[in-house]
Amino acid sequence: MVAKQNRLEMLARLGYAARGLVSFLVGLMALLAAIGQGGEVTGSKGALQTLLSQPWGSALLAVVALGLFGFALWRVLQSLLDADGLGRTWRAMVARTGQLISAATYAALGVFAINLLVGSASGGGEDQAARDWTRWLMAQPLGRWLVGAVGLGVLGAALGMAGKAWSASFRKYLACGPDAAAWVIPLGRAGFAARSVVFLIVGAFLVIAAYRSDPSEARGLGGALLALQDQPFGRIAFGLVALGLAAFGAFEFAEARYRRIVAPDEQRILTA
């Protein structure tokens, strides 16, 4: 039983590292584009495609895919089994619902990574995927309201990330000494601040899409960065957010090392 818990913990830590690598690549490529040193503005899928094109890319992508599935599994355990001990208050249930949505997101990204490895990944990028699912959702009963609700949910998540950046509340889940905390905490703050900006833009575009009944307004991560770049002083803001996303990637590597992870035992999983 202990061995199985250890395997779950290792999968979760590999998941944090995989998530970190994806975010770091997104931020690094955007930062290079911001300073005119090559690079491109892309999302998580584009980062995986870039990884595949590197030396030993297939092997690296296979490990990242495993990590993404491991992270998705950990998110499920966090959500359904309350692995972090959040409780059942309304705030806790909102956070646990977000963890379940995160699990689905990273599982889908893992599937995309596998499809890249076998050469069957579909094109279109994250912006097109966002427009496609927005179009599908709008075709359902009360579709505009559903899209608007999703947009408001994303905006709420953005505010939550901003709160983490301000309060550094994530530190209670870290098991690191003062020396490590001196650089881990600032990385986390910068990373969550950058992610909050991106999520604010994505959520705003979804609300606009719902208001105008126009799925083409929806944006993914890359589209949100491009929209930021088009604003007044956008190049500076774009560069700062890109740097923050890279910082979040580095923070996730630190989480892979220092995160407190209490994997539920087999009996608890089977009972659930």
C-alpha positions in Angstrom: 0.0 0.0 0.0 2.9 2.4 0.9 4.5 1.5 -2.4 1.3 2.5 -4.3 1.1 5.8 -2.4 4.7 6.5 -3.3 4.0 5.8 -6.9 1.1 8.2 -6.8 3.3 10.8 -5.2 6.0 10.4 -7.9 3.4 10.7 -10.6 2.1 13.9 -9.0 5.6 15.3 -8.8 6.3 14.4 -12.4 3.1 16.1 -13.2 4.1 19.4 -11.6 7.4 19.2 -13.5 5.6 18.5 -16.8 3.2 21.4 -16.2 6.2 23.6 -15.4 8.1 22.7 -18.6 5.0 23.5 -20.7 4.5 26.9 -19.0 8.2 27.7 -19.1 8.3 27.0 -22.9 5.2 29.2 -23.5 6.7 32.0 -21.5 10.2 31.7 -23.0 9.0 31.7 -26.6 6.7 34.7 -25.9 9.6 36.5 -24.2 11.9 35.9 -27.1 9.2 37.2 -29.4 8.8 40.3 -27.2 12.4 41.3 -27.3 12.8 40.5 -31.0 15.0 37.4 -30.7 12.9 35.0 -32.6 10.3 32.9 -30.7 6.6 32.9 -31.2 3.4 33.5 -29.4 1.8 30.2 -28.7 -0.2 28.2 -26.1 0.4 24.8 -24.4 -0.1 22.8 -27.6 2.3 24.9 -29.5 4.8 24.4 -26.7 4.4 20.6 -27.0 4.9 20.8 -30.7 8.1 22.9 -30.2 9.3 20.3 -27.7 8.8 17.5 -30.2 11.0 19.3 -32.7 14.0 19.3 -30.4 16.8 16.7 -30.2 15.4 13.7 -28.2 12.0 15.4 -28.6 10.0 12.2 -28.9 11.5 10.8 -25.6 11.0 14.1 -23.8 7.4 14.4 -25.1 6.6 10.9 -23.9 7.8 11.7 -20.4 5.9 15.0 -20.5 2.7 13.1 -21.6 3.1 10.7 -18.7 3.5 13.7 -16.4 0.4 15.4 -17.7 -1.6 12.3 -17.1 -0.1 12.1 -13.6 -1.0 15.7 -12.9 -4.5 15.1 -14.1 -4.8 12.1 -11.8 -3.5 14.2 -8.8 -6.0 16.9 -9.6 -8.8 14.2 -9.5 -7.5 13.0 -6.1 -7.4 16.6 -4.9 -10.9 17.3 -6.0 -12.9 14.1 -5.3 -10.9 12.8 -2.3 -9.9 16.3 -0.9 -6.2 15.2 -0.8 -5.3 18.8 0.3 -7.8 18.8 3.1 -9.7 21.8 1.9 -13.0 20.7 3.5 -16.5 21.3 2.3 -17.1 25.0 2.7 -18.4 26.9 -0.4 -14.9 28.3 -1.0 -13.4 24.8 -0.8 -16.0 23.3 -3.1 -15.3 26.0 -5.7 -11.6 25.3 -5.5 -12.2 21.5 -5.7 -14.5 22.0 -8.8 -11.7 24.0 -10.4 -9.3 21.2 -9.6 -11.6 18.8 -11.5 -11.8 21.1 -14.5 -8.0 21.3 -14.4 -7.8 17.5 -14.4 -9.8 17.4 -17.6 -7.7 20.1 -19.2 -4.4 18.4 -18.5 -5.7 15.0 -19.4 -6.8 16.5 -22.8 -3.3 18.0 -23.2 -1.8 14.6 -22.4 -3.9 13.1 -25.2 -2.7 15.8 -27.6 0.9 14.9 -26.6 0.3 11.2 -27.4 -1.4 12.1 -30.7 1.7 14.2 -31.6 3.9 11.2 -30.9 1.9 8.9 -33.1 1.4 11.6 -35.8 -2.3 12.0 -35.5 -2.7 15.3 -33.9 -5.2 17.6 -35.5 -4.1 21.2 -36.4 -5.8 24.5 -35.7 -4.2 25.4 -32.4 -5.7 26.5 -29.1 -7.6 29.5 -30.5 -9.4 27.3 -33.0 -10.2 24.8 -30.3 -11.6 27.5 -28.1 -13.8 28.7 -30.9 -14.9 25.2 -31.8 -16.1 24.3 -28.3 -17.6 27.8 -27.9 -19.6 27.3 -31.1 -20.7 23.8 -29.9 -21.8 25.2 -26.5 -23.7 28.0 -28.1 -25.6 25.5 -30.2 -27.0 23.9 -27.0 -30.2 25.2 -25.2 -29.3 28.4 -23.4 -26.0 28.3 -25.1 -25.2 32.0 -24.8 -25.8 31.9 -21.1 -23.6 28.8 -20.7 -20.7 30.5 -22.6 -21.2 33.6 -20.4 -21.2 31.5 -17.3 -17.9 29.8 -18.4 -16.4 33.2 -19.1 -17.4 34.4 -15.6 -16.0 31.3 -14.1 -12.7 31.9 -15.9 -12.7 35.5 -14.6 -13.3 34.2 -11.1 -10.3 31.9 -11.5 -8.3 34.8 -12.6 -9.2 36.8 -9.5 -8.3 33.7 -7.4 -4.9 33.6 -9.0 -4.4 37.3 -8.4 -5.3 36.6 -4.8 -2.6 33.9 -4.6 -0.1 36.3 -6.1 -0.9 38.9 -3.5 -1.1 36.7 -0.4 1.3 33.9 -1.4 -1.3 31.6 0.1 0.3 28.7 -1.8 3.2 28.7 0.6 1.3 26.6 3.1 1.5 23.7 0.7 5.3 23.9 0.4 7.8 22.1 2.6 10.9 24.1 2.1 13.3 26.0 4.4 13.8 29.8 4.5 16.6 29.7 2.0 14.5 27.9 -0.7 11.4 30.0 0.2 13.4 33.2 -0.5 13.4 32.4 -4.3 10.4 30.0 -4.6 7.8 32.4 -3.1 8.7 35.3 -5.5 8.6 32.9 -8.5 5.1 31.7 -7.4 3.9 35.3 -7.0 5.1 36.4 -10.4 3.7 33.2 -12.0 0.3 33.5 -10.5 0.1 37.2 -11.4 1.0 36.5 -15.0 -1.6 33.7 -15.2 -4.2 35.9 -13.7 -3.7 38.4 -16.5 -4.0 35.7 -19.2 -7.1 34.2 -17.6 -8.7 37.7 -17.3 -8.3 38.2 -21.0 -9.5 34.7 -21.9 -12.6 35.1 -19.6 -13.3 38.6 -21.0 -13.3 37.3 -24.6 -15.7 34.5 -23.6 -18.1 37.0 -22.1 -17.9 39.1 -25.2 -18.5 36.0 -27.4 -21.6 35.3 -25.3 -22.8 38.9 -25.5 -22.4 39.0 -29.3 -23.3 35.4 -30.0 -20.1 35.2 -31.9 -17.8 32.1 -31.2 -15.0 33.7 -33.2 -14.4 36.1 -30.3 -13.1 33.2 -28.1 -9.4 33.0 -27.5 -6.9 30.5 -26.1 -3.7 31.2 -24.2 -1.8 32.3 -27.3 -4.6 34.5 -28.5 -4.8 36.2 -25.1 -1.1 37.0 -25.3 -1.5 38.5 -28.8 -4.5 40.5 -27.6 -2.4 41.9 -24.8 0.3 42.9 -27.2 -2.1 44.9 -29.2 -3.0 47.2 -26.3 -1.4 50.6 -25.4 1.9 49.8 -23.8 1.1 46.3 -24.8 4.7 45.3 -25.7 5.9 46.1 -22.2 2.9 44.3 -20.6 3.3 41.4 -23.0 7.0 41.0 -22.1 6.2 41.1 -18.3 3.5 38.5 -18.6 5.7 36.3 -20.8 8.4 36.6 -18.1 5.8 35.7 -15.5 4.7 32.6 -17.3 8.3 31.5 -17.5 8.6 32.2 -13.8 5.5 30.1 -13.2 7.2 27.2 -15.1 10.2 27.5 -12.8 7.9 27.7 -9.8 6.2 24.4 -10.9 9.6 22.7 -11.0 10.1 23.9 -7.4 6.6 22.5 -6.5 7.7 19.2 -8.0 10.4 19.2 -5.4 8.9 20.9 -2.4 5.1 20.5 -2.7 3.4 18.7 0.2 1.7 15.7 -1.4 -0.3 13.3 0.8 -1.5 10.6 -1.7 -4.7 8.9 -0.5 -4.2 5.2 0.4 -5.7 2.4 -1.8 -8.6 1.7 0.6 -9.7 5.4 0.5 -9.6 5.4 -3.3 -11.5 2.2 -3.6 -14.1 3.4 -1.1 -14.6 6.6 -3.1 
